[in-house]
Amino acid sequence: MALYKITLDEDAAEEFAKWESLPFSKKAGDFLTSVSTYIELPTIEDGYWKLVDRNPETKMYTNVSFCVYDAENKIAYLITMDS
């Protein structure tokens, strides 16, 4: 599992507006809860998110990419989990 913090320019930031707006869905919130022992994101009130479950046929999160874009600070946080 890894957490990456990425600072972006304005052109890249426009692409995030195509994602889901905060707040998180139940599925995204459940994923964050499941990794909270290992990774903690800062509080983000204005932004976008995207969850990609590369193993959706399982009941557990095993191969996931989760990105949250903080629009106020123009920072993206990427969580990757591969088993």
DOLUMSE-585642 format. One line per 8 residues: number of its first residue (from 1); their letters; for each residue x, y, z of N, C-alpha, C, O. Coordinates in steps of 0.02 Angstrom, whole numbers, always signed. Last residue first. Layout:
// residues N
NUM> a> X,Y,Z,X,Y,Z,X,Y,Z,X,Y,Z ~ ...
This chain:
// residues 83
83> sdmtilya> -118,-325,-208,-101,-386,-172,-79,-440,-220,-62,-495,-199 ~ -108,-151,-194,-103,-210,-238,-84,-270,-196,-39,-267,-154 ~ -163,+8,-185,-158,-54,-145,-160,-112,-194,-209,-121,-231 ~ -134,+180,-177,-134,+119,-216,-126,+60,-170,-87,+62,-122 ~ -195,+340,-171,-183,+281,-131,-185,+221,-178,-233,+213,-216 ~ -152,+503,-200,-164,+439,-232,-146,+383,-186,-89,+377,-163 ~ -204,+664,-195,-179,+610,-153,-200,+545,-186,-259,+534,-198 ~ -165,+822,-265,-198,+756,-272,-164,+706,-226,-103,+706,-219
75> ikneadyv> -191,+993,-238,-150,+934,-223,-193,+872,-233,-251,+869,-211 ~ -245,+1123,-227,-220,+1097,-291,-170,+1040,-281,-117,+1038,-311 ~ -310,+1170,-117,-237,+1171,-115,-204,+1145,-178,-143,+1146,-184 ~ -444,+1159,-160,-422,+1219,-127,-345,+1226,-129,-319,+1280,-141 ~ -458,+1030,-211,-463,+1087,-257,-436,+1151,-225,-408,+1194,-260 ~ -386,+885,-193,-401,+942,-149,-399,+1005,-192,-346,+1030,-208 ~ -434,+732,-252,-405,+796,-272,-431,+851,-226,-492,+861,-221 ~ -396,+567,-226,-435,+623,-201,-399,+686,-221,-339,+694,-207
67> cfsvntym> -401,+402,-286,-371,+468,-291,-421,+520,-266,-480,+518,-282 ~ -359,+238,-276,-406,+287,-250,-372,+355,-251,-320,+364,-219 ~ -353,+77,-336,-323,+144,-342,-377,+193,-320,-433,+191,-344 ~ -333,-91,-282,-373,-30,-285,-328,+31,-297,-272,+35,-271 ~ -351,-245,-249,-313,-208,-299,-352,-145,-315,-398,-145,-357 ~ -432,-278,-138,-367,-309,-147,-323,-272,-196,-262,-268,-186 ~ -563,-269,-31,-522,-227,-74,-453,-258,-78,-418,-264,-28 ~ -676,-409,-38,-625,-369,-4,-589,-326,-54,-585,-342,-113
59> ktepnrdv> -757,-479,-121,-790,-439,-70,-741,-394,-32,-762,-347,+1 ~ -721,-478,-298,-709,-499,-230,-745,-454,-181,-761,-397,-197 ~ -743,-420,-420,-781,-481,-406,-768,-508,-336,-800,-556,-315 ~ -658,-311,-440,-725,-299,-413,-765,-362,-396,-815,-358,-360 ~ -519,-270,-446,-539,-338,-430,-610,-337,-402,-622,-359,-346 ~ -491,-139,-456,-469,-181,-512,-485,-255,-500,-466,-297,-541 ~ -580,-4,-424,-570,-71,-395,-554,-118,-453,-598,-136,-492 ~ -552,+158,-410,-548,+106,-461,-531,+41,-427,-475,+32,-402
51> lkwygdei> -625,+308,-368,-605,+243,-342,-607,+192,-398,-659,+185,-431 ~ -599,+480,-357,-613,+423,-402,-584,+360,-370,-526,+359,-348 ~ -653,+648,-316,-623,+584,-301,-641,+533,-354,-690,+540,-391 ~ -630,+823,-277,-658,+768,-317,-622,+704,-299,-567,+705,-271 ~ -671,+964,-170,-630,+924,-216,-669,+869,-249,-730,+868,-251 ~ -668,+1030,-18,-685,+1049,-86,-641,+1009,-134,-580,+1020,-137 ~ -623,+972,+99,-693,+990,+95,-715,+1007,+24,-774,+1000,+8 ~ -523,+858,+177,-531,+894,+113,-606,+908,+105,-646,+862,+104
43> tpleiyts> -408,+820,+299,-478,+838,+287,-481,+880,+223,-447,+931,+217 ~ -280,+706,+240,-303,+766,+275,-377,+778,+260,-405,+749,+214 ~ -284,+527,+261,-286,+586,+219,-304,+647,+261,-338,+641,+312 ~ -183,+399,+320,-233,+449,+339,-228,+509,+292,-174,+538,+284 ~ -151,+226,+324,-147,+289,+287,-202,+336,+310,-259,+316,+320 ~ -170,+119,+412,-106,+128,+377,-96,+197,+347,-40,+222,+344 ~ -297,+125,+460,-244,+103,+506,-175,+119,+477,-127,+130,+514 ~ -376,+154,+350,-360,+207,+397,-307,+188,+449,-276,+232,+479
35> vstlfdga> -425,+65,+260,-353,+78,+257,-330,+129,+309,-271,+146,+311 ~ -562,+59,+287,-523,-3,+287,-448,+8,+286,-411,-35,+308 ~ -601,+192,+268,-603,+163,+336,-559,+100,+339,-525,+89,+389 ~ -589,+199,+129,-546,+240,+172,-544,+214,+243,-491,+215,+275 ~ -692,+108,+94,-622,+94,+76,-575,+134,+121,-527,+107,+147 ~ -805,+174,+144,-787,+109,+171,-715,+91,+155,-680,+64,+198 ~ -803,+287,+59,-793,+294,+131,-774,+230,+165,-731,+229,+209 ~ -831,+224,-62,-768,+259,-54,-752,+269,+21,-695,+260,+42
27> kksfplse> -961,+174,-32,-907,+128,-52,-838,+161,-42,-792,+129,-17 ~ -1032,+293,-5,-1024,+242,+47,-966,+195,+30,-926,+179,+74 ~ -941,+432,-77,-995,+383,-76,-984,+335,-19,-931,+335,+13 ~ -883,+588,-7,-872,+521,-32,-936,+480,-31,-981,+491,+10 ~ -950,+752,-54,-922,+702,-9,-916,+633,-42,-942,+622,-97 ~ -843,+783,-195,-850,+766,-124,-920,+785,-101,-948,+833,-129 ~ -888,+725,-358,-877,+779,-311,-881,+752,-240,-917,+704,-226 ~ -806,+616,-471,-859,+625,-422,-840,+682,-374,-783,+687,-353
19> wkafeeaa> -729,+696,-616,-737,+643,-567,-797,+658,-521,-833,+706,-532 ~ -708,+808,-688,-748,+755,-721,-762,+697,-674,-802,+652,-690 ~ -619,+883,-620,-689,+905,-617,-736,+854,-651,-796,+858,-642 ~ -494,+837,-655,-526,+809,-595,-599,+828,-590,-638,+792,-558 ~ -455,+915,-763,-476,+846,-776,-512,+816,-715,-556,+774,-724 ~ -407,+1032,-706,-471,+1033,-741,-498,+963,-755,-559,+954,-757 ~ -279,+999,-661,-333,+1006,-613,-401,+1006,-646,-450,+982,-616 ~ -200,+1010,-774,-214,+944,-747,-273,+946,-699,-314,+899,-697
11> dedltiky> -199,+1151,-786,-224,+1109,-840,-243,+1039,-815,-295,+1012,-832 ~ -138,+1197,-666,-209,+1211,-679,-238,+1166,-734,-296,+1146,-729 ~ -30,+1067,-597,-43,+1132,-627,-117,+1138,-644,-155,+1090,-637 ~ -12,+983,-436,-30,+987,-507,-37,+1058,-531,-49,+1104,-492 ~ +71,+875,-328,+52,+944,-341,+43,+953,-416,+86,+931,-455 ~ +32,+730,-242,+52,+757,-307,+26,+828,-314,-34,+840,-308 ~ +75,+602,-139,+49,+670,-137,+76,+705,-199,+137,+710,-208 ~ +32,+433,-116,+71,+482,-153,+36,+549,-149,-25,+553,-154
3> lam> +42,+290,-22,+8,+354,-28,+55,+402,-62,+112,+411,-41 ~ +23,+112,-37,+63,+173,-41,+18,+234,-46,-38,+230,-72 ~ +42,-58,+0,+0,+0,+0,+45,+61,+0,+97,+62,+32
